Amino acid sequence: MFTRTVHLRRERGSMRKYTNIAFFTILGLVLWTTQAFAWGVLPSVIMGGGSTNGNLLTWDGTKNGNWNTGAVYVGVAENTSAGGNETGYGIFSGSDLVLTQSGNIAGMSGGVRAFDGTNDYLSATTAFADYFLAKDAPVFCIVHKVDTWSTYENDQGIIDFDVDGGGTNRLYVVATGTTGYMRALWSDAATADVALNVFEAFPATGTFYIYLESDGSTLKAGWDTEIRGSWNDIPSTRKATATKILTWAGLSFGVVRDIMGSGSSTQDAAFNWWWTVVSTQTLEQMSQ
């Protein structure tokens, strides 16, 4: 009798022990789940291991990287053939994903394609350009990753979109002459043109990022040696802003649509191109 009582007490004690463990385990899972939703972690797990919820700051820089591309176009240096085009991914489909090269750009090696300073550039389709630009008060952001920017004599075009080739409605970003500072020219037929000058020159060595944005009412241009998720994080000597509401609705950028480099003038800067990202979001929105 005494032995049975002892065994019963032990069994009851064990049951209480495992009941407590189960209770606190379940409580811990509930608390973790609640916090995971707050962090945005659990939706990633449910949707497949976090592969769809990346952003500009967490993206690994590859075509197969972790980024939800619902508002983003991504073009990455990956074609190993000299003179080959690049097919990006994201917003578009079919031919509108293709960046067409000019100048016989070297094939990808070591993650980059080398623009050799002899009028090398990549062009998008008209539908691509119009999707981002042909609006009143457009919201878009363009980010380029490049490295090893050489010295040069002529202006080096970085981005060039022009409705008719005459410059009345144009977005033209250039690195100027031997000084190498960045200038972004914004023009439409409605209001005075805006020129944003970023007077700290591009670095001759190392990797850096070129940023361009319209948030609907403010135009921004800049660069930095770090990938940034906010304009506030870019040093003041490396950025410029101006107030202007662009009026491009109903237009078509069918004449010039150069997304990296430009064929509009003599281009003689050599550099390595890693990738280009274009979004219908601001830099801050792309980074969340």
Phi, psi and omega in degrees: 000316180296318181298316179297321179297318179297315180298319180297318179296320179296317180297317179296321179295320178295319179298317178298321181298309182290328175297317179296318180298314180298318181298312183287331175295313179297318179300318179296320178295320178298314180295318179296317180299315179300314181290325180298320175297320179296323179280344186083015183278311187299317177304324178296318180296314181298324185272004173122043171081018175086010185281352184247355189248027179285180176208185184303324184279333183257347179301141183272004174082010180247163181294331180261024186283178187271082179215130171287115189262023182299332180233021190225140166250135181235124173243127185235140175294112180214344181284119184276358181267131175299136181078008181274149177279169177242137176250115182272196177214165178126233191302318193267186175213165176059221186294338181286352173276348189271132169259117185270127183271153171225148179095008180057056180299138181301149177293160182297134175212126181067025178089000183229159168245130186271118170274118193267006177088018179236063177060043174277136175197162177244134181242144175264175177278166176299317180299322176301306183299315183294326181300319182272326193252326191282067181212162166274137182054052183294149174245118178202160176218136177240133177229128174248141168250123181223171172206167174054061182278119186277167171285159185197171183255321184264166174296135179254112178292139179249315177220138180210110174238126184219132183292312187230006181085354182265349176090358181294318176238100190209147168239114185226119179245130188219149167260123193273128168036211182285343180286329174075015178276159188266134176229130177244119181254125181240124181221143169217175185277352190266319186229172182299145178295155178237134174240119176260123181248125177250104196276347173282122187290154174302146177287145180280339180230159177084171182272143172211169186236135179254130184240139176215136185208145163237125179260013181109327180224344180236133177258139184223143175215145179180180176207162176199161179277356178240150172287128187241148177252002179207143175296334179296337182273351179274129181304147186299330180283354183244020180207162177210149180222158175204154178269123176194132174260111182288144180238083183244009180298139177082357179267169175224126181271067187264353184265306179236128181211056184271115185270335177216111190086182182204140176261010186280340180207176180298126182243122184225018174269134175261141179197168176255134179254128178262304182197165176224135177237133176231134185221155171273015178244166173282170178302317180297318181292324178295339187259011181252000000 
